[in-house]
Amino acid sequence: METAVRELLVERRLIGADEIRRQIEVLDSRTPALGARVVARAWVDPYFKERLLADGRTACEELGISFYDDTGLIVLENTDRVHNLIVCTLCSCYPRPVLGLPPDWYKLKPYRARAVREPRAVLAEFGTVIPDDVEIRVSDSTAMVRFLVLPRRPAGTDGWGEEELTALVTRDTMIGVAPVALPIAGADR
């Protein structure tokens, strides 16, 4: 179906093959590394963090991350009292400009339904156990609003540079299914 629609659009000169190729290249260039850069910058620059929490999209654009549609980006900060988890219950809306393509499990109906009903159980299945005294907030993406988690900076990373911190951040930490983990002791930073 996609091929037929694409060929029809090109045939009718509504879009050119070069534009399609360019858009595919843009989508392919989006990876969680972009989001990790955003998180690490927020960890080392309190003014950037403030702007990121106030307007995620604009702050990302400061770092040269472009958005290819009109969606907003809300960044939610994990704290010692609140853990954020991202889901899209209706489909699989996902912050692709900063995370790339969503993982397959994110799009599955069981994750989408259970993340809202029983977030602690879902997180535990990812190996993330949240203490009972920490509130879990589940945010549901929409067609016009996407969410990104600003995970907690791990203890023991004072003095680390932005590049070192970027290497710690994963897609799963920015969705909220995993905390940021330090490398195993003795491994090179």
N, C-alpha and C positions, 0 to 999 in steps of 0.2 A: 504494500500500500504506500509506504514512504517513497519507494522508488518511483511509482507511478505519479504521485503528487509532485515530486521533485522534477521529473521529466516534463510534466505538464507546465509547471511554472517556468521552466527554462524555455520550453517550446513557445509559450505565449509571451516570452520576454518580460515577465514580471520580476524575474531574478536571474542573474547570470551564473554560469557554472563557477566563475572565479569568486563570486560573492559566497556561494555555497562552500567552496573550498576554504575561503578565508574564515568563515564562521566555524567550520569544523576545526580548523587550526586553533582558533580562539578557545573553543570548548576543550580541546585536547591539552591546551597549556594550563588549564585550571587544575590545580592539585592541592591537597591539604598543606603543602609547603607554604602557600600564600597565606592561609589562615594562621599557620604557626608563626610566620613573620609578624603578623598583626598582634598575636598574643604576646610574643616576646617583647615587642616594642612597648606594649602596654605595661609589661612588668618592669621595664627599665625607665620608662618616661611617664611620670605621673600626670603630666599635662596631656599627653596623647591618650592615656587611659581615660581621663575625664572626658575628652572629646569622643572617644570610642563609645563610652557608655551613654553619652548624650545623643549621638547620631552615628551609628555604626557604619553606615554606607559612606557618609562624608569622610569619616576618619580613614576608612580603607582607601578611598580615592586619593587621600593625601599621600598614600604609599604607592600610588600608581596602579591600584587595582580597579579596573573598570567594571561596571555592571552593564549587562547587555539588555536589560529590561527595566521596568519601572518599579521593581520590588524594593521595599525597604529592608534594612537589616538592623535588628535589635540585638544588642550584645548584652548578655546576662552574666553577672559575675557570681561565681561560686565563692562562698565564704565559709568560715567555720560553723555558721549557723544555718546556711542554705546551700542546697545542692540542686543545680538545674539540669533538667533532662529535656532533650528536644525530640519532637515527634511530629509527624503530619498524619492525622487520623484519616483524612479523606483520600489522600493519594500518596505522594511522596515529595512534596515541596521541600526543597533542600537549598542551602546557601551555596549553590554551585560556583559563583564567582570567587569564593574564598576556600571552598573545600573540594571542588571538582565534582565528579560523579558520585552519587550516593552508593554506599555498600548495598549489596543485595538484601541483607537482613533488614535494612532500614525501610525497604519498600514492602516487606511482607506484612500481610494482614495481622498475623499473631503479634508481631512487635508493635504495630500501630495501635492495636486494641489494648494489649496488656500493659504497655507503657503508661497508659492513662489510668487503668484500673488497679494495677498492682506494680507500681514503679520499683519498689524495694525488691520484689522478687525478680523482676527483669534485670535490674542492676546486679543482683547477686549471681545471676546466670552469666554475667559478663565478668564475674570475679570482683565486683565492686560492692562492698558491704558498707552501707551508710548507717552510722549510729542512730538509734531511735530518737535522740534529742536534736538531730539535724533534720530540718524541714526539707522535703523534696518538692520542688516546683516543676511541674511538667508544662512545657510551652508547646502549643500546637501551631505549626506553621500554616500559612494560608497562601492563596494565590498572590497576594500583594505584600506579605510580610514574612520574612525568614528570620530565624534566630541563630545565634552563635553563642556558645558558652565561652566565657573567659575563665578558664580553670584557675585553681589556686596555684600560686607559685610554690614549688616545693621548698621546704626548709633546707638550709645548707647550700643554697645557690647564691647567697650574697657574694658580690664580686664577680659573678659570672657575666660574660659578655652576651650581647644580644644573639650572636651566632650560636653560642653554646646553648643558650636557653631555647632557641628555635628548634634545635635538634631534639629537645625533650618532648615537644608538643606533637600530638598525633591527632588524626581525624577523630578518633573515639573520645579524646579528651575535650574536643570542641563540640561534640554532640552531647557529652555529659555521661556517657556510659562507662568511662574509665577516668581515674585520676591521673595526673602527671606523675610518672615514676622516674626516679633517679637511676642512672646506670648502675649496674652491679659494682660494688666496691672492688677496687683494684683494676677495673677496666679503664681504659683511657677516656678522658672527657673529650 
